[in-house]
Amino acid sequence: IAIPIRFLTNSTELTAETAINVRNLAEVLGKQSSSSQISLTGHADVRGDAKYNQELSLARADALRDLLQEAEASLVGRIAARKQPKTRSNRYRAWCYC
């Protein structure tokens, strides 16, 4: 599913226009089988050192997981948050794809 989720620069706070995307994503994922598992991978842009960006990417995935679970109760316990791989060249600049 490719629904763009944007964060403010250097933050785990979503941009204002992203709220509708989170609701749409929660609705789509909530319709999936209750036995399905979901993996979110957070990303950060190329600014900042690698360690910081790894931490930020995980914090973003955690933040999105929490928002999705608040929006759709059937998602509780079904979402795993991951940080971006160390070796990945990130061209998405502060987007989170799941």
Salt bridges, closest charged atoms under 4 A:
GLU27 OE2 - LYS31 NZ 3.42
ASP45 OD2 - ARG47 NH2 2.37
GLU55 OE2 - LYS51 NZ 3.70
ASP62 OD1 - ARG65 NH1 3.19
ASP66 OD1 - ARG65 NH2 3.16
